[in-house]
Amino acid sequence: MDNDGALSIRTSSAVKGEVHTPDDRAILRVSMIEATDDSYLFATSRPAMSLFCLMMERFQFAYGWLTQWSKTVMYVVGPIPPNTPARMSMPSITNKPSISPFKITFHPVPVVTGRLSFLNTDIDNANATYELLRDLINNFAVPKFHTHTPITLLRKIVNQNIVSKARARLCLQPIQQPQARHLDSLISTLVHRTLRFKYHPSPDILFLPINLHGFGFSSIERINDSIAIDGLGRDLNHQVLAYRQMARITLADWTCKLNKCIHPFHDSGFNASTSHKHGILPRAWITAHDAMRTLQPRLSLLPTDLSYIYQGDTHIKHITSILDSHGFPSVSGHGLRSLTAHDCSVLSEFGSWSVGSHSSFSFRPAFPRPASIPPASVAALHWTAVTAVLPSLARVVAALPAPDVLLPRALRRQHAENAIRITFATQGLQAATYGDNPALDWASDGSMVPAAAARHQRRSVTAAVTGPRSAVFILPGRASSILHGEVFAQIAAFTVAERETAARLFSDHLLTTKLLDRYTSRAEAEPRVRRMNGRAYYRWLFTLAEEHARGLRAEYTRGHCDADDAPSALNRSADHFATKAQTLSHFLPAAPVPTFTMDDYAFYTPEDGWIESSISTFFAHHRDRQTAGALSIGRSGRMTTFQYSDSRPEYPYTRAFSAYSAAVQLYARSGQLPTASVLADRNRTGAIIPRLCREGCVAIEDDYHVFVHCPQYAPYRREAGSDLARRFARRVPNGMPQDDVDQLLAAATVFYHQSAGVWPTGHSAYYLGHTPRLDSLLPRAVFQSGERHRTAVFHGQCDWHYASIRLAGRIWGAFQRRAAARDSHA
């Protein structure tokens, strides 16, 4: 804080005079914050606030703006001064006829202590947001209809009237994870009360996506965590300097003041929860930290430029704290203070780095010691102790996900482009030709297998360039996609092409060629690519394209075209290299990862590598799979899905007008249908409730017995089996052997029956919405292509699913009617 009363923000290390990271040199002076019709003036004293207020009043009066004093409030945060009045007077101009506006008029304003409110939101007050959303859900009235509200309509009502409002509020102020989880439970209770079943369903199943055997309701907990994580990354990389500095000052204090110089968003920084540090750290960041540390795979947020350590521009206390946290011998605080007193406080004064092959780093202590340290002094002993442990820093660096982030960005780019040139020189692929002449132009293409891989699936992405020279690369990491392959192929072409020789680069990737045609420099393209997937590759590409102002020029050409012109021929050649290289992917050189053009902080997992796609979508996808995996363990196998088909139609869960079958599925998968067995387990009255089937069967009445064995509902099963068999008969392709047709129709006729030949476990699970895989019942040989075979299998599995849930709904409806009739006669 400066003497003039202005609010200046620095890190705790900067206040001590220690520079641990470059962010410790930042000083953020905050005078005013404004958004829409809300604004704040900041000051560290009452006289300074009065002065700033008067100056701002005079400034805005010149533009015809006036303050609404009836809405003005003074907030006091931090240590509250004793005897703080309930109201204070603030100076302003005089806005009255025939009176000089320079005459000062004082307006009394109320004083609020201990909190801030901006845009109708309490700043860093998760409790206020939680209470508002809790009341919204508790007071929400589901519209009444002449019949029971179907679960499909409930889903739309909840998403449009509750979740949409919650998302807007959470964007302004995320809440704690337990609070968000409770809001999900309240929504589940609202759905349960509307459906009018006896026992409460599982909220986890309600909020799972349909493709993971859930019901597709939007989860406030997922939304809250995604907003917090996305906001964390956006703050640290914000395009507005003030926002970015504030976020990095906060992170620097968290790292060095609260976490012993350990980065809190990676590895050991996740060992402990930070949920108890409210009031010390932003609540949104605490939520993001807890969400990232509990995600599988664990999600890290890492700095992509640690060159200040390579250059030695960091305090020795920062380095020894890092070494101490990794189990290396520690250096006493007294010893570090002794060395600082002798002007030895920066890493560069203790030695320097050397870089070997494959970015292997080693630290060489300085010799001899500085002249400022007397030979026979205590400081000399401490110098020896520090220099003895510093070589261990190389082992810490080697354990980083990308050790080359220690190098300056320009040097990393130079190494990456040299690696590309070496690959072209040593790979030995044939150069492209057109007719009998060598090609003077270039072509690029990418390939990905499988072509439509999900986020959690491994994939092989290759990038190929052909022309005067040819090369193929493979892109590492599960986060790579065909987009990365296409863009990197163009990067490789721009890297090796002559910069003063005019040539063309043909690509069938329309987006990239359009961007290169529209933007002539990286700075000009930055606002367009700032939030795009693959932005690091695009920044590298635009930098190279700018350097090729008179050289290579990208042009679009149609892909997979049979034309005989040079662009099409070159594109076919590039496509051939990219596609055929998939069979030799383990022998291909890895494409350099452009950490030198990444955001200053980027998300990372060991399985995916660096992630530049939507982090909200990434988090939701993996959290849903993590929840589904937890649900698949135990619970009598109701949510175990890996041995069944993953083809589930969405219509009965999202758009069906009468969705009783879907409601039955929710409670069946939750194990909450009130059969005699469940009623006995939930009995708390002390009375003996028999578990035998109430239809007279000599068997325990549980879900399996009611839906699979009970003879009371056998006519329903036979009717459903005959209907499914008729549907399958209409889908049988011509030329299918009669034995296979008979086997298929026989399986469809008794789809509800337990059979080892149909159901993987030998036990029928149709009433849980599970469908066995039908690949063996529909042989591939009778279809003209693999695509038609996959389509036929998908349609067959959808028919099976429809028949299963409709039969389960029909049986349960009859079961409930008979139970109600028995109760009425009792």
C-alpha positions in Angstrom: 0.0 0.0 0.0 1.4 3.4 -1.0 1.4 6.5 1.1 -1.1 8.2 -1.2 -3.9 5.9 -0.1 -4.1 4.0 -3.3 -4.5 0.2 -3.1 -1.4 -1.6 -4.4 -1.2 -5.4 -4.4 2.0 -7.4 -4.2 3.0 -10.8 -3.2 4.2 -11.6 0.4 7.6 -12.6 -1.0 7.9 -9.1 -2.7 7.1 -7.4 0.6 10.0 -9.4 2.2 12.3 -8.4 -0.7 12.5 -12.0 -2.1 11.9 -12.7 -5.7 10.8 -16.4 -5.9 9.1 -16.1 -9.3 8.7 -13.3 -11.9 5.2 -12.6 -10.5 6.9 -11.3 -7.3 8.0 -8.3 -9.3 4.4 -7.4 -10.2 2.6 -4.5 -8.5 -1.0 -4.1 -9.2 -2.5 -0.7 -8.4 -6.3 -0.9 -8.2 -8.2 2.4 -8.5 -11.6 1.4 -9.9 -13.5 -1.6 -11.1 -16.6 -1.2 -13.3 -19.1 -3.5 -15.0 -22.5 -2.5 -16.5 -24.0 -0.1 -13.9 -21.9 -1.2 -10.9 -18.5 0.3 -10.0 -16.1 0.3 -7.1 -13.6 2.9 -6.0 -10.7 1.5 -3.8 -8.7 3.3 -1.2 -6.8 2.3 2.0 -8.0 5.2 4.1 -11.0 7.4 4.5 -9.3 10.7 3.4 -8.0 8.9 0.3 -11.5 7.6 -0.5 -13.0 11.0 -0.1 -10.4 12.5 -2.5 -10.8 9.7 -5.1 -14.6 10.0 -4.9 -14.5 13.8 -5.5 -12.1 13.5 -8.4 -14.2 10.8 -10.1 -17.4 12.9 -9.6 -15.8 15.9 -11.3 -14.4 13.7 -14.1 -17.7 12.0 -14.9 -19.7 15.2 -14.6 -17.9 16.6 -17.6 -19.5 13.7 -19.6 -22.9 14.1 -18.1 -22.8 11.2 -15.8 -24.2 11.4 -12.3 -23.9 9.1 -9.3 -27.1 7.6 -7.9 -26.4 8.3 -4.2 -29.4 6.4 -2.9 -27.7 3.2 -4.2 -24.2 4.0 -3.1 -22.6 2.0 -0.3 -19.2 2.1 1.4 -17.7 -1.3 2.1 -15.0 -1.8 4.7 -13.0 -5.0 4.4 -10.0 -6.4 6.2 -9.4 -5.4 9.8 -12.4 -3.3 10.8 -11.4 0.0 12.5 -12.9 0.5 16.0 -15.9 2.8 16.3 -16.7 2.5 12.6 -19.8 4.6 12.0 -23.0 3.3 10.4 -22.9 6.1 7.8 -20.2 8.3 6.3 -20.4 11.4 4.2 -18.8 11.4 0.8 -18.0 14.6 -1.2 -19.4 15.3 -4.7 -20.1 18.1 -7.1 -23.2 20.3 -6.7 -25.9 19.6 -9.3 -28.3 22.4 -8.8 -29.4 25.4 -11.0 -27.4 28.6 -10.6 -24.9 27.0 -8.2 -21.3 26.3 -9.3 -20.7 22.6 -9.7 -17.3 23.1 -8.1 -19.0 23.6 -4.8 -18.7 20.5 -2.7 -21.8 18.7 -1.5 -21.6 15.9 1.0 -23.9 12.8 0.8 -24.3 10.3 3.6 -23.9 6.7 2.6 -24.3 3.5 4.6 -21.3 1.6 5.7 -21.2 -2.2 5.3 -18.3 -4.2 6.9 -16.8 -7.5 6.2 -18.2 -8.2 2.7 -18.4 -6.9 -0.9 -21.3 -7.1 -3.3 -20.9 -6.6 -7.0 -23.4 -7.3 -9.8 -25.9 -8.3 -7.2 -23.6 -11.0 -6.0 -21.7 -11.3 -2.7 -18.0 -11.5 -3.7 -16.3 -14.7 -2.5 -19.4 -15.6 -0.5 -20.4 -19.1 -1.6 -22.9 -19.5 1.2 -25.0 -16.6 -0.2 -25.1 -18.2 -3.6 -25.9 -21.6 -2.2 -28.8 -20.3 -0.1 -30.2 -18.5 -3.1 -30.1 -21.6 -5.3 -31.4 -23.8 -2.4 -34.4 -21.6 -2.0 -34.9 -21.5 -5.8 -35.2 -25.4 -5.8 -37.2 -25.7 -2.7 -39.8 -23.1 -3.8 -40.0 -24.4 -7.3 -43.5 -25.7 -8.2 -43.7 -28.3 -11.0 -46.6 -27.5 -13.3 -49.7 -29.6 -12.8 -51.1 -31.7 -15.7 -54.1 -34.0 -16.1 -51.8 -37.0 -15.8 -48.5 -37.7 -14.0 -45.7 -35.5 -15.3 -43.4 -37.7 -17.4 -39.7 -37.8 -16.5 -38.8 -36.6 -20.0 -40.8 -33.4 -19.4 -39.3 -33.1 -15.9 -35.9 -33.2 -17.4 -36.7 -30.3 -19.7 -38.4 -28.3 -16.9 -35.4 -28.8 -14.5 -32.8 -27.9 -17.1 -34.6 -24.8 -18.4 -36.0 -23.4 -15.2 -33.5 -24.4 -12.5 -30.2 -25.4 -14.0 -30.1 -22.4 -16.4 -30.5 -20.0 -13.5 -28.0 -21.9 -11.4 -25.4 -21.8 -14.1 -25.7 -18.0 -14.4 -25.3 -17.6 -10.7 -22.4 -20.0 -10.5 -20.5 -18.2 -13.3 -20.4 -15.2 -10.9 -19.7 -17.1 -7.7 -19.0 -20.9 -7.6 -19.9 -22.7 -4.4 -18.3 -25.4 -2.4 -18.5 -29.0 -3.6 -20.7 -30.3 -0.7 -23.1 -27.5 -1.3 -23.4 -28.2 -5.0 -23.9 -31.9 -4.2 -26.7 -31.0 -1.8 -28.4 -29.0 -4.6 -28.2 -32.0 -6.8 -29.9 -34.0 -4.0 -32.6 -31.4 -3.8 -33.3 -31.7 -7.5 -33.4 -35.4 -7.2 -35.9 -35.1 -4.4 -38.0 -32.7 -6.5 -38.1 -35.3 -9.3 -38.9 -38.1 -6.8 -41.8 -36.2 -5.3 -43.2 -35.6 -8.8 -42.9 -39.2 -9.9 -44.5 -40.5 -6.7 -42.6 -43.7 -6.2 -42.1 -45.1 -2.7 -38.3 -44.8 -2.2 -35.9 -42.2 -3.3 -33.8 -43.0 -6.4 -30.0 -42.5 -6.7 -29.0 -38.9 -7.6 -25.8 -40.2 -9.2 -27.8 -42.3 -11.7 -30.2 -39.5 -12.3 -27.4 -37.1 -13.3 -25.3 -39.6 -15.4 -25.4 -39.2 -19.2 -27.7 -41.6 -21.0 -24.8 -43.2 -22.8 -23.4 -44.2 -19.4 -26.7 -45.8 -18.3 -28.1 -42.6 -16.6 -30.9 -40.3 -17.4 -29.2 -37.1 -18.6 -30.3 -34.6 -16.0 -27.8 -31.7 -15.7 -25.8 -31.9 -12.5 -25.2 -28.6 -10.6 -22.1 -30.2 -9.0 -20.6 -30.9 -12.5 -21.4 -27.4 -13.7 -20.0 -25.8 -10.6 -16.7 -27.7 -10.8 -16.4 -27.1 -14.5 -17.0 -23.3 -14.1 -14.4 -23.1 -11.3 -11.7 -25.0 -13.2 -12.4 -23.1 -16.4 -12.3 -19.8 -14.5 -9.0 -20.7 -12.8 -7.3 -21.2 -16.2 -9.0 -18.2 -17.7 -7.9 -15.9 -14.8 -4.2 -17.0 -15.0 -4.2 -16.5 -18.8 -6.5 -13.5 -19.0 -6.0 -11.1 -21.9 -6.6 -8.1 -19.5 -3.3 -7.4 -17.7 -4.9 -6.4 -14.4 -7.0 -9.6 -14.1 -4.0 -11.7 -15.1 -1.7 -10.0 -12.6 -4.2 -10.4 -9.7 -4.6 -14.1 -10.4 -0.9 -14.7 -10.6 -0.1 -12.7 -7.4 -2.7 -14.9 -5.7 -1.2 -18.1 -7.1 2.3 -16.9 -6.1 1.2 -16.3 -2.5 -0.5 -19.7 -2.4 2.6 -21.4 -3.7 5.3 -19.8 -1.7 3.5 -18.5 1.5 1.0 -21.3 2.1 2.4 -24.3 0.3 6.2 -24.1 0.9 7.0 -23.2 -2.7 5.2 -26.3 -4.1 2.9 -25.6 -7.0 -0.6 -26.3 -5.7 -2.1 -27.7 -8.9 0.2 -30.6 -9.6 1.5 -33.7 -8.0 2.3 -33.2 -4.3 0.4 -29.9 -4.3 -2.8 -32.1 -4.5 -1.9 -34.2 -1.4 -4.1 -32.2 1.0 -7.4 -30.6 0.6 -7.7 -26.8 0.8 -11.4 -26.7 1.7 -10.5 -25.2 5.1 -8.7 -22.2 3.7 -11.8 -20.0 3.1 -11.0 -16.4 3.6 -7.4 -17.0 2.7 -7.8 -18.2 -0.9 -10.6 -17.5 -3.4 -13.5 -19.9 -2.8 -13.7 -20.6 -6.6 -10.0 -21.7 -6.6 -10.6 -23.9 -3.6 -13.5 -25.6 -5.5 -11.3 -26.0 -8.6 -8.5 -27.5 -6.5 -10.7 -30.0 -4.9 -12.3 -31.0 -8.2 -9.0 -31.4 -10.0 -7.4 -33.5 -7.2 -10.3 -35.9 -7.1 -10.6 -36.3 -10.8 -9.4 -39.5 -12.5 -7.2 -38.9 -14.4 -5.9 -36.2 -12.1 -5.9 -32.9 -13.8 -3.0 -30.5 -13.4 -2.5 -26.8 -14.3 1.1 -26.2 -15.0 3.2 -23.2 -15.9 4.7 -23.5 -19.4 7.6 -21.1 -18.9 10.1 -21.8 -16.1 13.0 -20.2 -17.8 13.6 -17.9 -14.8 14.9 -21.0 -13.0 17.2 -21.9 -16.0 18.5 -18.3 -16.0 19.0 -18.4 -12.2 16.6 -15.5 -11.6 15.0 -16.9 -8.5 15.6 -16.8 -4.8 17.7 -19.6 -3.3 15.1 -20.0 -0.6 12.6 -21.0 -3.3 14.9 -23.7 -4.7 15.8 -25.2 -1.3 12.1 -25.4 -0.4 11.4 -27.3 -3.5 14.3 -29.7 -2.9 13.2 -30.2 0.7 9.7 -31.1 -0.4 11.2 -33.8 -2.6 13.1 -35.4 0.2 16.6 -34.0 -0.4 18.7 -32.7 2.4 17.4 -29.4 3.7 19.3 -26.2 4.4 18.5 -24.3 7.6 16.8 -20.9 7.5 19.7 -19.5 9.5 22.1 -20.6 6.8 20.1 -19.0 4.0 19.9 -15.7 5.9 23.6 -15.8 6.4 24.2 -16.2 2.7 21.7 -13.5 1.9 23.6 -11.1 4.3 26.7 -11.8 2.1 24.8 -10.9 -1.1 24.2 -14.5 -2.2 20.5 -14.9 -2.5 19.9 -15.7 -6.2 20.3 -19.1 -7.8 22.6 -17.7 -10.6 25.2 -16.9 -7.8 25.4 -20.5 -6.8 25.9 -22.1 -10.3 24.5 -22.5 -13.8 22.6 -25.0 -15.9 23.9 -27.1 -18.7 21.7 -28.9 -21.3 22.6 -32.3 -22.7 20.9 -34.4 -25.4 17.1 -35.0 -25.2 16.7 -31.9 -23.0 18.6 -33.5 -20.1 19.5 -30.8 -17.5 22.4 -30.7 -15.0 23.3 -28.0 -12.5 26.9 -27.2 -12.0 27.8 -25.3 -8.8 29.9 -22.2 -9.1 33.6 -22.5 -8.3 35.2 -20.8 -6.6 32.7 -19.3 -4.2 32.1 -15.5 -4.4 34.6 -13.2 -2.9 31.9 -11.7 -0.7 32.0 -14.8 1.5 35.1 -15.0 3.7 36.9 -18.4 3.6 36.8 -19.2 7.3 33.3 -18.1 8.1 30.0 -19.7 8.9 28.6 -18.4 5.6 31.3 -20.5 3.8 30.0 -23.6 5.5 26.5 -22.8 4.5 27.7 -22.1 0.9 29.2 -25.6 0.8 26.0 -27.2 2.2 23.8 -25.4 -0.4 26.1 -26.2 -3.4 26.2 -29.8 -2.3 22.4 -30.2 -2.6 21.8 -28.1 -5.7 22.9 -30.7 -8.3 19.8 -32.8 -7.1 17.7 -30.1 -8.7 18.3 -31.9 -12.0 16.4 -34.9 -10.7 13.4 -32.7 -9.8 13.5 -31.1 -13.3 13.6 -34.6 -14.9 10.4 -35.5 -13.1 8.5 -32.6 -14.7 5.9 -33.5 -17.4 7.9 -31.4 -19.9 11.4 -30.6 -18.6 12.1 -28.4 -21.6 9.8 -25.7 -20.1 13.0 -24.6 -18.3 14.4 -23.3 -21.6 13.5 -19.9 -22.9 10.6 -20.0 -25.4 12.7 -18.9 -28.3 15.3 -21.6 -27.7 12.5 -24.3 -27.4 11.1 -23.2 -30.8 14.6 -23.4 -32.3 15.0 -27.0 -31.0 11.5 -28.0 -32.2 12.1 -26.7 -35.7 15.6 -28.3 -35.8 14.0 -31.6 -34.9 11.5 -31.3 -37.8 14.4 -30.5 -40.3 16.3 -33.5 -39.0 13.3 -35.8 -39.5 13.0 -34.6 -43.2 16.7 -35.2 -43.7 16.8 -38.7 -42.2 13.5 -40.4 -42.7 14.2 -41.1 -46.4 10.7 -40.9 -47.8 10.2 -40.4 -51.5 9.7 -36.8 -52.7 6.5 -36.1 -54.5 6.3 -36.0 -58.3 3.8 -34.7 -60.8 4.0 -36.6 -64.0 7.7 -37.2 -64.7 8.8 -34.0 -62.9 9.6 -33.4 -59.3 7.0 -31.4 -57.5 7.8 -27.8 -56.6 4.7 -27.3 -54.4 3.8 -29.0 -51.1 0.8 -30.8 -49.7 -0.1 -31.8 -46.1 -2.6 -34.1 -44.5 -3.5 -35.7 -41.2 -4.9 -39.0 -40.1 -6.5 -40.3 -36.9 -7.4 -43.8 -35.9 -10.1 -44.4 -34.7 -11.6 -41.5 -36.6 -14.2 -40.7 -34.0 -12.4 -41.6 -30.8 -14.0 -40.5 -27.5 -12.0 -38.3 -25.1 -11.0 -41.3 -23.0 -10.0 -43.5 -25.9 -6.5 -43.8 -27.1 -5.8 -42.7 -30.7 -3.1 -42.6 -33.2 -2.7 -39.2 -34.9 -0.2 -38.8 -37.8 0.8 -35.8 -39.8 2.3 -36.1 -43.3 4.0 -33.6 -45.6 5.1 -34.2 -49.2 6.5 -32.1 -51.9 10.2 -31.5 -52.7 10.8 -33.6 -49.5 8.5 -35.8 -47.5 8.1 -36.8 -43.8 5.6 -38.3 -41.4 5.2 -37.6 -37.7 3.1 -39.0 -34.9 1.5 -36.7 -32.4 1.7 -37.8 -28.7 -1.0 -37.7 -26.1 -4.7 -38.6 -25.9 -5.6 -35.0 -26.3 -4.4 -34.9 -29.9 -6.9 -35.0 -32.6 -7.2 -34.8 -36.4 -7.1 -31.0 -36.0 -3.6 -31.2 -34.4 -2.4 -33.5 -37.2 -3.6 -31.2 -40.0 -2.1 -28.1 -38.4 1.2 -29.7 -37.5 1.6 -31.0 -41.0 1.3 -27.4 -42.3 3.8 -26.3 -39.6 6.3 -28.9 -40.8 5.9 -27.7 -44.4 6.4 -24.1 -43.4 9.5 -25.1 -41.4 11.4 -26.8 -44.2 10.2 -24.8 -47.2 12.5 -22.1 -48.6 11.4 -18.7 -47.3 12.4 -16.7 -50.3 11.0 -19.2 -52.9 7.4 -18.8 -53.9 5.5 -22.1 -53.6 2.1 -23.4 -52.6 1.0 -25.6 -49.8 -2.1 -27.6 -50.6 -4.3 -28.8 -47.7 -7.8 -30.2 -47.5 -8.3 -28.6 -44.0 -10.5 -25.7 -44.9 -10.5 -23.9 -41.5 -6.7 -23.6 -41.3 -6.3 -22.4 -44.9 -9.1 -19.8 -44.4 -7.4 -18.5 -41.3 -4.1 -18.3 -43.0 -5.7 -16.4 -45.8 -7.5 -14.0 -43.5 -4.7 -13.2 -40.9 -1.3 -12.1 -41.9 0.4 -12.2 -38.5 0.2 -14.0 -35.2 -0.7 -10.8 -33.4 -3.6 -10.2 -35.7 -4.9 -13.8 -35.3 -4.5 -14.0 -31.5 -8.0 -12.8 -30.6 -9.4 -15.4 -33.0 -7.4 -18.4 -31.7 -7.1 -17.4 -28.0 -9.7 -20.0 -26.9 -9.5 -22.4 -29.8 -8.5 -26.0 -29.5 -4.9 -26.4 -30.7 -4.1 -22.7 -30.2 -0.5 -23.4 -29.5 -0.1 -25.1 -32.9 -2.0 -22.2 -34.5 0.3 -19.6 -32.9 3.3 -21.5 -34.2 1.8 -21.7 -37.6 1.0 -18.0 -37.8 4.5 -17.1 -36.7 6.0 -19.2 -39.5 3.5 -17.9 -42.1 4.4 -14.4 -41.2 8.1 -15.2 -41.8 7.1 -16.7 -45.1 5.6 -13.5 -46.4 7.2 -14.0 -49.9 7.6 -17.8 -49.7 5.1 -20.5 -49.0 1.4 -19.8 -49.3 -1.4 -22.1 -48.2 -4.3 -23.0 -50.5 -7.3 -25.2 -50.1 -7.9 -28.3 -52.2 -10.6 -30.8 -52.0 -9.6 -34.0 -50.2 -10.1 -37.6 -51.6 -10.7 -36.2 -55.1 -10.0 -38.2 -58.3 -9.1 -35.1 -60.3 -5.8 -35.3 -62.3 -4.5 -31.8 -61.5 -1.4 -31.1 -59.4 -3.2 -30.1 -56.1 -5.3 -33.3 -56.1 -2.3 -35.5 -56.9 -0.2 -34.0 -54.2 -3.1 -34.3 -51.7 -3.5 -37.9 -52.5 0.2 -38.5 -51.9 0.1 -36.7 -48.5 -3.0 -38.7 -47.6 -1.3 -41.9 -48.6 1.7 -41.2 -46.3 -0.5 -40.2 -43.4 -2.8 -43.2 -43.7 -0.2 -45.9 -44.4 1.9 -44.6 -41.6 -0.7 -45.7 -39.1 0.5 -49.3 -39.5 4.0 -48.2 -38.4 3.0 -45.7 -35.8 5.3 -47.2 -33.1 8.3 -46.4 -35.3 7.4 -42.8 -36.3 9.2 -39.8 -34.8 7.1 -37.8 -32.3 6.1 -34.3 -33.4 7.5 -31.6 -31.1 5.0 -30.3 -28.7 4.8 -26.4 -28.9 5.0 -25.6 -25.2 6.7 -22.4 -26.4 3.5 -21.0 -27.8 1.1 -22.4 -25.2 -0.7 -20.2 -22.7 1.4 -19.3 -19.7 -0.6 -21.9 -17.7 -2.0 -25.0 -19.4 -3.9 -28.1 -18.3 -2.2 -31.4 -18.3 -2.7 -35.1 -17.5 -0.2 -37.9 -18.0 -2.6 -39.8 -20.3 -3.8 -36.9 -22.4 -0.8 -34.6 -22.4 -1.4 -30.9 -22.8 -5.1 -30.0 -23.1 -6.2 -27.0 -25.1 -9.8 -28.1 -25.8 -12.7 -27.1 -23.7 -11.7 -27.9 -20.2 -15.3 -27.8 -19.0 -16.3 -30.6 -21.5 -13.1 -32.5 -20.6 -13.9 -32.4 -16.9 -17.5 -33.3 -17.2 -16.7 -36.3 -19.5 -14.1 -37.8 -17.2 -16.1 -37.1 -14.0 -19.2 -38.8 -15.5 -17.0 -41.8 -16.4 -15.5 -41.8 -12.9 -19.0 -41.8 -11.3 -20.2 -44.5 -13.7 -17.2 -46.6 -12.7 -17.9 -46.2 -9.0 -21.5 -47.2 -9.6 -20.6 -50.3 -11.5 -19.0 -51.8 -8.4 -21.4 -53.7 -6.1 -25.1 -52.8 -6.2 -25.8 -56.4 -7.4 -24.4 -55.4 -10.8 -27.3 -53.2 -11.7 -25.0 -50.5 -13.1 -22.3 -52.8 -14.4 -22.3 -52.1 -18.2 -19.0 -53.2 -19.6 -20.3 -56.6 -20.7 -23.4 -55.2 -22.4 -24.0 -53.1 -25.5 -23.4 -49.4 -25.1 -26.0 -48.5 -27.7 -28.9 -46.8 -25.9 -31.5 -44.8 -27.7 -32.2 -41.4 -26.2 -35.8 -41.0 -27.3 -37.5 -42.8 -24.3 -35.4 -40.8 -21.8 -35.6 -37.3 -23.4 -38.6 -37.0 -25.7 -41.2 -39.7 -25.1 -44.7 -38.3 -24.3 -45.5 -41.1 -21.9 -42.3 -42.1 -20.1 -43.5 -44.4 -17.3 -41.0 -47.0 -18.6 -38.1 -44.6 -18.1 -39.3 -43.8 -14.6 -39.4 -47.5 -13.8 -35.8 -47.8 -15.1 -34.6 -45.0 -12.8 -35.9 -46.8 -9.7 -35.0 -50.3 -10.9 -31.4 -49.3 -11.6 -31.3 -47.6 -8.1 -32.6 -50.7 -6.5 -35.5 -48.8 -5.1 -38.6 -50.7 -6.4 -40.8 -51.7 -3.4 -40.7 -55.5 -3.8 -41.3 -57.7 -0.7 -37.6 -58.1 -0.3 -36.9 -54.4 -0.3 -39.9 -53.7 2.0 -38.5 -56.2 4.5 -35.0 -54.7 4.3 -36.4 -51.2 4.9 -38.8 -52.2 7.7 -38.2 -50.2 10.8 -41.4 -50.9 12.7 -40.3 -54.2 14.2 -43.2 -56.1 12.5 -42.3 -59.2 10.5 -42.7 -58.6 6.7 -42.6 -61.8 4.6 -40.2 -61.9 1.7 -42.1 -64.5 -0.3 -43.7 -63.6 -3.6 -47.2 -62.1 -3.0 -48.5 -63.8 -6.1 -48.2 -67.2 -4.4 -44.8 -68.3 -5.8 -42.5 -70.3 -3.6 -39.7 -67.8 -4.1 -38.2 -64.6 -2.7 -40.0 -61.6 -4.2 -37.2 -59.4 -5.6 -36.7 -57.5 -8.8 -35.3 -60.5 -10.6 -38.2 -62.8 -9.7 -40.9 -60.2 -10.6 -39.5 -59.3 -14.0 -38.0 -62.7 -15.1 -39.6 -65.6 -13.3 -43.0 -64.7 -11.8 -45.6 -66.7 -13.8 -48.3 -64.0 -13.1 -46.6 -61.8 -15.8 -45.6 -64.6 -18.3 -48.2 -63.5 -20.9 -46.6 -60.0 -20.9 -43.2 -61.5 -21.5 -44.4 -63.8 -24.3 -46.2 -60.9 -26.1 -43.1 -58.7 -25.8 -40.9 -61.5 -27.2 -43.2 -62.2 -30.1 -43.3 -58.4 -30.9 -39.5 -58.2 -30.8 -39.1 -61.2 -33.0 -41.4 -59.7 -35.6 -39.3 -56.5 -35.6 -36.1 -58.5 -36.1 -37.7 -60.5 -38.9 -38.3 -57.3 -40.8 -34.6 -56.3 -40.4 -33.1 -59.6 -41.5 -30.8 -58.9 -44.5 -31.2 -60.9 -47.7 -28.8 -63.7 -48.0 -28.6 -64.4 -44.3 -28.3 -68.2 -43.6 -31.6 -69.7 -42.3 -29.8 -71.2 -39.3 -28.6 -67.7 -38.3 -32.0 -66.3 -38.9 -33.6 -68.9 -36.6 -31.0 -68.3 -33.9 -31.6 -64.6 -34.0 -35.4 -64.9 -33.9 -35.2 -67.5 -31.1 -33.1 -65.2 -29.0 -35.5 -62.3 -29.6 -38.5 -64.4 -28.8 -37.2 -65.2 -25.3 -35.1 -62.1 -24.8 -36.4 -61.8 -21.2 -35.3 -65.3 -20.2 -32.0 -66.1 -18.5 -29.7 -67.7 -21.1 -26.0 -68.2 -21.2 -26.1 -68.0 -25.0 -27.6 -64.5 -25.0 -26.8 -62.8 -21.6 -23.1 -62.6 -20.7 -23.6 -63.6 -17.1 -26.3 -66.1 -17.8 -28.9 -64.0 -16.0 -31.4 -61.8 -17.8 -30.9 -58.0 -17.1 -33.5 -56.7 -19.6 -35.5 -55.0 -16.8 -32.4 -52.8 -16.0 -32.2 -51.5 -19.6 -29.2 -53.7 -20.5 -28.9 -55.1 -24.0 -26.5 -58.0 -24.9 -24.2 -57.4 -27.8 -25.7 -58.7 -31.0 -22.6 -58.9 -33.2 -22.5 -62.7 -32.9 -26.2 -63.0 -33.9 -25.8 -60.8 -37.0 -22.7 -62.2 -38.8 -20.6 -59.6 -40.7 -20.3 -61.8 -43.8 -23.9 -61.2 -44.9 -23.5 -57.4 -45.1 -21.9 -55.5 -48.0 -19.8 -53.3 -45.7 -18.7 -52.9 -42.1 -20.8 -49.7 -41.9 -24.0 -51.5 -42.8 -23.2 -54.2 -40.3 -22.7 -51.7 -37.5 -25.9 -49.9 -38.5 -27.9 -53.2 -38.4 -26.4 -54.1 -35.0 -27.2 -50.7 -33.7 -30.9 -50.8 -34.9 -31.2 -54.3 -33.4 -29.9 -53.3 -30.1 -32.2 -50.2 -30.0 -35.2 -52.5 -30.8 -34.1 -54.8 -28.0 -33.7 -51.9 -25.6 -37.2 -50.5 -26.4 -38.8 -53.9 -25.9 -37.0 -54.4 -22.6 -37.9 -51.2 -20.9 -41.5 -51.3 -22.2 -41.9 -54.8 -20.9 -40.4 -53.8 -17.5 -42.8 -50.8 -17.3 -45.8 -52.9 -18.2 -45.0 -55.6 -15.6 -44.3 -53.0 -12.9 -47.5 -51.2 -13.7 -49.5 -54.5 -13.4 -47.6 -55.3 -10.2 -48.5 -52.0 -8.6 -52.2 -52.3 -9.6 -52.4 -55.8 -8.1 -50.6 -54.6 -4.9 -53.0 -51.7 -4.6 -56.0 -54.1 -5.0 -54.6 -56.4 -2.3 -54.1 -53.4 0.1 -57.6 -52.2 -0.5 -59.1 -55.6 0.4 -56.8 -56.0 3.5 
